[in-house]
Amino acid sequence: EVQLVESGGGLVQHGGSLRLSCTTSGFTFSSYWMGWVRQAPEKGLEWVANIKQDGSEKYYVDSVKGRFTISRDNAKNSLYLQMNSLRAEDTAVYYCARAFSYETDYFDYWGQGTLVTVSS
Amino acid sequence: DVVMTQSPLSLPVTLGQSASISCRSSQNLVFSDGNTYLNWFQQRPGQSPRRLIYKVSNRDSGVPDRFSGSGSGTDFTLKISRVEAEDAGVYYCMQGTHWPPYTFGQGTKLEIK
């Protein structure tokens, strides 16, 4: 069974930092692009970042470029999101998702999410 | 960036009736490999998103055949036949053709009357 479990969310002050983790199981982690998608309170879904299987390519939504860094550890089957210079508008539930393979297409499995609250 | 526009944003439906959600993209979603990367997701209250449909019309495993996707180019539709109580939630379309960024529609809230 495919499982993705996020952790690391919490309350942080404006300008602060937080590191989210996503621990996965039930599939060959190193074979998939992985990503983060967020959802602000009572709002829709917004893609945040993706990372290629070997970590050689990373892509970000413009609003987080230069502040957030996506990374992965294939030996630990884990995905990370380092978030710096946090702003109130970064307040959201952050979902880890299995982002892509040619066989399974985009975003077929999601975690339960972890809430990040940035206080001003 | 590709803008995804859903309509309606709110959809009250009587149990057993059909529901239809439209999704329009600001650019043609046919990729250079010939595939159209248009997905549909369901998000029930308090839950994570769940993918229902990929590449316009392919149902994910475990998704009831009451759900069907169709369309091409810039116009896409999710149809739900014989709506059940468990179908209540918000539905999103998403394009994976012109990235980054991957973009979602605003969401359509389906409520059971």
Interface residues (C-beta under 8 A of the other chain):
Chain A: V37 G44 L45 E46 W47 N50 Y59 Y60 V61 D62 Y95 F100 D105 Y106 F107 D108 Y109 W110 G111 Q112 G113
Chain B: Y37 N39 F41 Q43 S48 P49 R50 R51 Y54 K55 N58 D60 V90 Y92 M94 G96 W99 P100 P101 Y102 T103 F104 G105 Q106 G107
